[in-house]
Amino acid sequence: MKFSLKPVKKKPSRRYRKGSKYDPIIDAFLGASEDLVEVNVEGRDANYLRTQLNKRIEAKDLRTEVKTSVVNNVLYLEKVK
């Protein structure tokens, strides 16, 4: 078994992601003129996407502006009026 040990002065600080990879979906929707859109992300289930987008909507305090729903395993984003 090969290994190596390397001395260091201190541990690096943890890097936190600013925002989310799902933020562009919400931003694009809010910038669009449509009030209702269907969202598809390759390799992701609609219910998983709803959970992730709801977390971002909550974090960005957009609950009064954007609503998510899943019908027949298709995710929809809707602007709340």
N, C-alpha and C positions, 0 to 999 in steps of 0.2 A: 504494500500500500504506500503510495507516494503522497506526501503532504508538505506544506511549508507554513512556517509561522513568521509573521512580520510585525515588528514592534510599531506601535502608533502612540501619538501623544494624547489623543482624545477621540471619542466616538463622534462621527459626523451627526449633525442634527437631521431629523427626519424631514423629508420633503413632502409637503402636502399638495395635493392637486387643487388648483384653484378652479372651482366650478366642477362641471361634470361633462362627460362625453355626450350626454343627452341634452345639454343646454342648447346646442345649435338647433335641435328639432323644435324646441319651444320658441326660441328666438325667431326662427324662420316662419313659424306659424303666426306669431304675433305681428310680424312684419308683412304678412300676406293679407290680401283683401278678402279671402274666403272666410266664412264663419264656421264651416265644418269641413274637416279633412280626414282622410284615411291615412294612417301611418303604417308603413312597412319597414322593418329593419331586418336585413338578411341574417338568418340564424337565430333570431329572437322570437319567442312566443309572445302573443298579444298580451296575455295576462302579466308576464314578466315586464314587458315594456310599460304597461299601465302602472305597475308598482314603482318602477324607476322614475317615470315621468311625474307621478304623484309626489314622490319624495322631492324632486327638484321644484315642482310647483309650490309645495309647502315651504321649502327653503328660500325661494325667491318671493314668497308672499304674494302669489298670483291666484290664490283660490277664488277670488271674486272676478277674475278675468278669464280663466281657462278651466275647462272641465274635460275629464277623460272618461271614456266608456268603451266596453268591449262587447261586441255583438257578433255571434258566430265566429269567434276567434279572430276578429278583425278589430284593431284599435282605432278609435276615432278621437280627435281633438276638436273641441267645440268652444267657441268664444261665448262667454256668458254675457247676456244683455241685461 
